[in-house]
Amino acid sequence: MTHHPGRSLPLVLALLALPALAQTAATPAQAPAREQIGNRTTEYVPAIPAELGERLNRYQNTRGAGFAGWTREGCVLIATRFAETNQAHRVCQPMGMREQLTFYPEPINSLGAAPAKSGRDGFVFGKDVGGNEFWQLYWFDLATRETSLLTDGKARNQGPLFSHDGKQLAWSSTARNGKDTDVWVMDLATRKARTVVTEGGQWGAMDFSPDGKTLLVSQYVSVNESHPGKVDLASGKLTRFPVEGGKASVGGFRYAGDGQSVFYVSDENLESKPQEFRTLRYHNPATGEFKVVSADIPWDVDQLEVSDDGRHVAYVSNEDGIDRLHVFAWPSFKPVALPELPIGIVGGMGFSPDGGKLALSLNTATSPSDIYVIDLAGATLSRWTRSEVGGLDAAGFVAPTLVRYPTFDQVDGKPRTIPAFFYKPAKPAKNGRYPVLINIHGGPEGQSLPTFNAGIQYLVNEMGIAVLVPNVRGSTGYGKTYVQLDNGFKREDSVKDIGALLDWIGQQPELDAKRVGVYGGSYGGYMVLASLMHYSDRIRAGIDVVGISHFGTFLKNTESYRRDLRRAEYGDERDPAMAEHFEKISPLNHANRITSPLFVAQGRNDPRVPYTEAEQIVKAVRGNGQPVWYLEFSDEGHGFQKKSNSDYFSAASMLFWQRHLLE
């Protein structure tokens, strides 16, 4: 199960099973009060049995492949893991060898190949240190296999974008003042870089014009508000585009083949009528032609790509958590016939240099991400990678069903319903009813999708635990009204959605309402703590990963470049009324109400939710006399990206669930 912020990288969901162990809860007498081994610090976490490694090994050795671009010679660049972290690899034919190109102890990201017409044979990638998210951008030369640093070595750099001729590179950086994210452009021949947008706030580059003279940019304010524009790179002049209705989510800007018209995704008003979903739109400013391309699709459009020759456009619609791929010819807008694709999630896509092929990564509930290539002329599909599932029999994996349960409020006189993905074990419940794990995504402006997760498969198939993954109010993918239902003073309404899910569980004869656990990371970690605060009498135990324990201290201590973004969602702590509300709802102030066993896991270098959020809730709940396990990695940030760390966390997590859900 993947959480997508706006669509996310998944925060680690390492939920794997263990052998039957002692049923008593951990106490200081059973586990060391504090133990430090290398990069790992634990408190009251029992020793993991040696035999656990054998039981977990296959499930911990699944992997996926993410598409990152086409190289000059027609190979695909992918990101996958064969050791400790995700690295760059190259595949040059269907089911061909995966040639590893980078070998770093830290995972790489922002991987992108130079355009074929550039004459440059290589790619750009990002890398940080210990999960601190101060990514630096590097150039990898495929001819010499040498790597060179492109950025300043200190600031947070992200979103690299090549011009169509490959002579320029744009990206976003906090280098100017550490707070605002500006847009920078580098001449790759001279390696000289300059800022082209310094308006303040969070800006990103969207697309270069074909002649490289203009850059489309966008300012992100919140999930519901962004402001697009264009920069004349010669003069530096920024022209902001008007937004119908004054405020909307506008993004995905791409130039059409003529270099003047644009495609973009927006939920702006149409003819003064409010729109719930983000549709694909086309506008020719020279002629005034305007078209809503996806007008017949009542769901969000999440991804958009235009071929370099401008002849084809591909986009993905997110339809109730399932991705649908669409391709059409331009300028005719005639749909292009496509082969049948596996039902699942599109993780990334890109046209080949000649525009005749479309590569994409596909992920389903029963198979990890792999690379497929569509030949557009022949409407044929070829598979380029087959990622390992640890030697497991994929035929035994369980796909979820989509359920909707009623919650506390109403829409048009009827109970509002909350969508959730339900993984039901195939084997009969041992005691007639399945114990339940509720997994709550972060964001909150994100969406859990039915993607492959080996841990969930182990939970349902080997441990007999049912898994429910709700998209509570505030999630993306269900319209702009839904995503705003938890903003500001309405924060605890999303917690009530978990209470309603507990009610629904109690009404299902196959589920055991007396054995329910909650798991969540980041904002989902807050949801775990808040759920335990309100429903400890109905929840057996909870695992909070890098979660918020007090919104006031979180906003004070999060990195400065994120603070205004989070205020737009959670509220402004400088407002006395909002500060008072934070005091009222924050779990830290109500630790005495958390009476269920708790496990807190944290990365020391987390720039989003600082480790102090974890430390203070652990101290407060222990002061309440409750057992709390604590785990911290000194070389991780907002989640656990290194395999050895993730493996240990999954083992400790499942020891926790074994003791508290399978008594």
Long-range contacts (C-beta under 8 A, 24 or more apart in sequence): 1-421, 1-439, 1-448, 1-449, 1-450, 1-451, 1-453, 1-456, 1-467, 1-469, 2-345, 2-363, 2-448, 2-449, 2-451, 2-453, 3-441, 3-442, 3-443, 3-446, 3-447, 3-448, 3-449, 3-521, 3-524, 4-446, 4-447, 4-448, 4-449, 4-476, 5-442, 5-443, 5-445, 5-446, 5-476, 6-223, 6-445, 6-446, 6-476, 7-302, 7-303, 7-318, 7-446, 7-447, 7-476, 8-442, 8-443, 8-446, 10-451, 11-442, 11-521, 11-522, 11-524, 11-545, 11-546, 11-638, 11-639, 12-521, 12-545, 12-639, 12-640, 12-641, 12-646, 12-649, 13-439, 13-453, 13-455, 13-456, 13-519, 13-521, 14-455, 14-640, 14-646, 14-647, 14-649, 14-650, 14-653, 15-437, 15-439, 15-453, 15-455, 15-456, 15-458, 15-459, 15-519, 15-650, 15-653, 15-654, 15-657, 16-56, 16-59, 16-60, 16-454, 16-455, 16-458, 16-459, 16-650, 16-651, 16-653, 16-654, 17-55, 17-56, 17-59, 17-458, 17-459, 17-462, 17-463, 17-654, 17-657, 17-658, 18-49, 18-52, 18-55, 18-56, 18-651, 18-654, 18-655, 18-658, 19-49, 19-51, 19-52, 19-55, 20-658, 21-49, 21-655, 21-658, 21-659, 22-659, 23-659, 23-663, 24-659, 25-597, 25-627, 25-659, 25-660, 26-627, 26-629, 26-659, 27-627, 31-629, 39-633, 39-634, 39-635, 39-645, 40-631, 40-632, 40-633, 40-634, 40-645, 40-648, 41-630, 41-631, 41-632, 41-633, 41-634, 42-629, 42-630, 42-631, 42-632, 42-652, 43-618, 43-628, 43-629, 43-630, 43-631, 44-627, 44-628, 44-629, 44-630, 45-599, 45-629, 45-630, 45-631, 45-652, 46-655, 48-648, 48-651, 48-652, 48-655, 52-651, 52-655, 53-651, 56-647, 56-650, 56-651, 56-654, 57-390, 58-390, 58-391, 58-392, 59-390, 59-392, 59-454, 59-455, 59-457, 59-458, 60-390, 60-454, 60-643, 60-646, 60-647, 60-650, 61-388, 61-390, 61-391, 62-368, 62-387, 62-388, 62-389, 62-390, 62-392, 62-452, 62-454, 63-368, 63-387, 63-388, 64-361, 64-363, 64-368, 64-369, 64-370, 64-387, 64-452, 65-89, 65-98, 65-361, 65-368, 65-369, 65-370, 65-371, 65-385, 65-387, 66-347, 66-348, 66-361, 66-369, 67-347, 67-348, 67-349, 67-350, 67-359, 67-360, 67-361, 67-371, 68-111, 68-112, 68-113, 68-123, 68-348, 69-111, 69-112, 69-113, 69-123, 69-350, 70-113, 70-116, 70-350, 70-351, 70-352, 70-353, 70-359, 71-113, 71-116, 71-121, 71-123, 71-142, 72-114, 72-116, 72-121, 72-353, 74-352, 74-353, 76-359, 76-371, 76-373, 76-384, 77-111, 77-112, 77-113, 77-123, 78-361, 78-371, 78-385, 79-108, 79-109, 79-111, 80-385, 80-387, 81-107, 81-643, 83-643, 84-642, 84-643, 84-644, 85-641, 85-642, 85-643, 86-641, 88-123, 88-125, 88-140, 91-371, 91-384, 91-385, 93-384, 94-373, 94-382, 94-383, 94-384, 95-383, 95-384, 95-385, 95-386, 96-384, 98-385, 101-140, 101-142, 101-145, 102-140, 102-147, 105-642, 106-130, 107-641, 107-642, 109-135, 110-135, 110-137, 110-158, 110-159, 110-160, 112-160, 112-161, 112-162, 114-162, 114-166, 115-162, 115-163, 115-164, 115-165, 115-166, 115-308, 115-353, 116-353, 117-164, 117-165, 117-166, 117-308, 117-353, 118-162, 118-165, 118-166, 118-167, 119-166, 120-166, 120-188, 124-150, 124-160, 124-162, 124-169, 126-157, 126-158, 126-160, 128-637, 129-605, 130-604, 130-605, 130-634, 130-635, 130-636, 130-637, 131-603, 131-605, 131-606, 131-635, 131-636, 131-637, 131-638, 131-639, 131-641, 132-605, 132-607, 132-637, 133-559, 133-607, 133-608, 133-637, 133-638, 134-607, 137-171, 139-188, 150-186, 150-191, 150-193, 151-175, 156-181, 156-561, 159-204, 159-205, 161-205, 161-206, 161-207, 161-208, 162-208, 163-208, 163-212, 164-208, 164-210, 164-212, 164-308, 165-212, 167-212, 168-208, 168-212, 170-196, 170-205, 170-208, 170-215, 171-205, 172-202, 172-203, 172-204, 172-205, 174-561, 178-560, 178-561, 179-560, 179-561, 180-561, 181-561, 183-215, 183-217, 183-231, 185-215, 185-233, 196-231, 196-233, 196-236, 197-231, 197-238, 199-238, 201-564, 202-561, 202-565, 206-251, 206-252, 206-253, 206-254, 207-253, 207-254, 207-255, 208-255, 209-255, 209-259, 210-255, 210-259, 211-259, 216-253, 216-254, 216-255, 216-262, 218-250, 218-251, 218-253, 220-251, 220-565, 221-565, 221-568, 222-445, 222-565, 222-568, 222-569, 223-249, 223-445, 223-476, 223-483, 223-569, 224-248, 224-249, 224-480, 224-483, 224-484, 225-249, 225-568, 226-250, 226-251, 228-253, 228-264, 243-268, 244-268, 244-269, 244-270, 244-272, 245-269, 245-272, 245-274, 249-278, 249-480, 252-280, 252-301, 252-303, 252-304, 254-304, 254-305, 254-306, 254-313, 255-306, 255-310, 256-282, 256-284, 256-306, 256-310, 256-313, 256-330, 256-331, 257-306, 257-309, 257-310, 257-311, 257-330, 257-331, 258-284, 258-310, 258-331, 260-284, 260-285, 260-286, 261-285, 261-286, 261-289, 263-293, 263-304, 263-306, 263-313, 264-304, 265-301, 265-302, 265-304, 265-315, 267-480, 275-480, 276-479, 276-480, 276-481, 277-301, 277-479, 277-480, 278-302, 280-304, 280-315, 282-333, 291-333, 293-328, 293-333, 294-326, 297-324, 299-477, 300-476, 300-477, 303-346, 303-348, 303-349, 305-349, 305-350, 305-351, 305-358, 306-330, 306-351, 307-351, 307-355, 308-351, 308-353, 308-355, 309-354, 309-355, 311-355, 312-336, 312-351, 312-355, 312-358, 312-376, 314-349, 314-351, 314-358, 316-346, 316-349, 318-447, 318-477, 320-402, 320-419, 320-477, 321-402, 321-419, 321-421, 321-447, 321-448, 321-449, 321-450, 321-471, 321-477, 322-450, 325-349, 325-360, 327-358, 327-374, 327-376, 336-376, 336-379, 337-379, 338-374, 338-379, 339-374, 339-379, 339-380, 339-381, 340-381, 341-372, 341-381, 342-367, 344-450, 344-451, 345-449, 345-450, 345-451, 359-384, 363-451, 363-452, 364-399, 364-450, 364-451, 364-452, 365-397, 365-398, 365-399, 365-400, 365-450, 365-451, 365-452, 366-394, 366-397, 366-398, 366-399, 366-452, 367-394, 367-397, 367-452, 368-452, 369-451, 369-452, 389-454, 390-454, 392-454, 392-457, 396-426, 396-461, 397-452, 397-457, 397-461, 398-423, 398-424, 398-425, 398-426, 398-457, 398-460, 398-461, 399-450, 400-424, 400-450, 400-467, 400-469, 402-450, 405-500, 405-501, 405-503, 405-504, 406-500, 406-504, 407-473, 407-496, 407-497, 407-500, 408-493, 408-496, 408-497, 408-499, 408-500, 409-493, 416-473, 418-470, 418-471, 418-472, 418-473, 418-497, 418-500, 418-501, 419-470, 419-471, 419-478, 420-468, 420-469, 420-470, 420-471, 420-501, 421-448, 421-450, 421-468, 421-469, 422-466, 422-467, 422-468, 422-469, 423-456, 423-459, 423-460, 423-466, 423-467, 423-468, 423-469, 424-460, 424-466, 424-510, 425-460, 425-461, 425-464, 425-465, 425-466, 426-460, 426-461, 427-461, 427-464, 429-464, 429-510, 429-512, 430-464, 431-512, 433-509, 433-510, 433-511, 433-512, 433-515, 434-464, 434-465, 434-466, 434-510, 434-511, 434-512, 435-464, 435-465, 435-466, 435-512, 435-515, 435-516, 435-517, 435-661, 435-662, 436-465, 436-466, 436-467, 436-468, 436-505, 436-511, 436-512, 436-513, 436-515, 436-516, 436-517, 437-465, 437-466, 437-467, 437-468, 437-516, 437-517, 437-518, 437-519, 437-657, 437-661, 438-467, 438-468, 438-469, 438-470, 438-498, 438-501, 438-516, 438-517, 438-518, 438-519, 438-531, 439-467, 439-468, 439-469, 439-519, 439-520, 439-524, 440-470, 440-472, 440-498, 440-518, 440-519, 440-520, 440-524, 440-527, 440-528, 440-531, 441-469, 441-471, 441-475, 441-520, 441-523, 441-524, 442-520, 442-521, 442-522, 442-523, 442-524, 442-525, 443-474, 443-475, 443-476, 443-522, 443-523, 443-524, 444-472, 444-474, 444-475, 444-486, 444-494, 444-523, 444-569, 445-474, 445-475, 445-476, 445-483, 445-569, 446-475, 446-476, 447-471, 447-475, 447-476, 447-477, 448-475, 455-650, 459-657, 463-654, 463-657, 463-658, 463-662, 465-657, 465-661, 465-662, 466-510, 466-511, 468-501, 468-505, 470-497, 470-498, 470-501, 472-497, 472-498, 472-527, 473-497, 487-569, 487-571, 488-570, 488-571, 488-578, 488-581, 489-571, 489-578, 489-581, 491-551, 491-570, 491-571, 491-581, 491-585, 492-530, 492-585, 494-527, 495-527, 495-530, 495-531, 495-534, 498-527, 498-531, 498-535, 499-531, 499-534, 499-535, 502-535, 502-538, 502-539, 513-538, 514-540, 515-540, 515-661, 515-662, 515-663, 516-540, 516-661, 517-541, 517-542, 517-543, 517-657, 517-660, 517-661, 518-542, 518-543, 519-543, 519-545, 519-653, 520-544, 520-545, 520-547, 521-545, 521-546, 521-547, 521-639, 522-546, 522-547, 522-548, 522-608, 522-609, 522-638, 522-639, 523-547, 523-548, 525-609, 526-587, 529-587, 529-594, 529-617, 530-585, 530-587, 532-587, 532-593, 532-594, 532-595, 532-596, 532-598, 533-587, 533-590, 533-593, 533-594, 534-593, 536-593, 536-594, 536-595, 536-596, 537-595, 539-596, 540-596, 540-597, 540-660, 540-661, 541-596, 541-597, 541-598, 541-599, 541-656, 541-657, 541-660, 541-661, 542-596, 542-597, 542-598, 542-599, 543-598, 543-599, 543-600, 543-601, 543-653, 543-656, 544-598, 544-599, 544-600, 544-601, 544-614, 544-617, 545-600, 545-601, 545-602, 545-639, 546-601, 546-602, 546-603, 546-606, 546-608, 546-609, 546-613, 546-614, 546-638, 546-639, 547-600, 547-609, 547-613, 547-614, 547-617, 548-609, 548-613, 549-586, 549-587, 549-588, 549-613, 549-614, 549-616, 549-617, 549-620, 550-582, 550-586, 550-587, 550-588, 550-589, 550-613, 550-616, 551-582, 551-585, 551-586, 552-579, 552-582, 552-583, 552-586, 553-588, 553-612, 553-613, 553-616, 554-609, 554-610, 554-613, 557-610, 557-612, 557-613, 558-607, 558-608, 558-609, 558-610, 559-607, 559-608, 562-607, 562-608, 587-617, 588-616, 588-617, 588-620, 591-617, 591-620, 591-621, 591-623, 591-624, 592-624, 594-621, 594-624, 594-626, 595-624, 595-626, 596-626, 597-626, 597-627, 597-628, 597-629, 597-656, 597-659, 597-660, 598-626, 598-627, 598-628, 598-629, 599-628, 599-629, 599-630, 599-631, 599-652, 599-653, 599-656, 600-628, 600-629, 600-630, 600-631, 601-630, 601-631, 601-632, 601-640, 601-649, 601-652, 601-653, 602-630, 602-631, 602-632, 602-633, 603-632, 603-633, 603-636, 603-637, 603-638, 603-639, 603-640, 604-632, 604-633, 604-634, 604-635, 604-636, 605-634, 605-635, 605-636, 605-637, 606-636, 606-637, 606-638, 607-637, 607-638, 608-637, 608-638, 609-638, 629-656
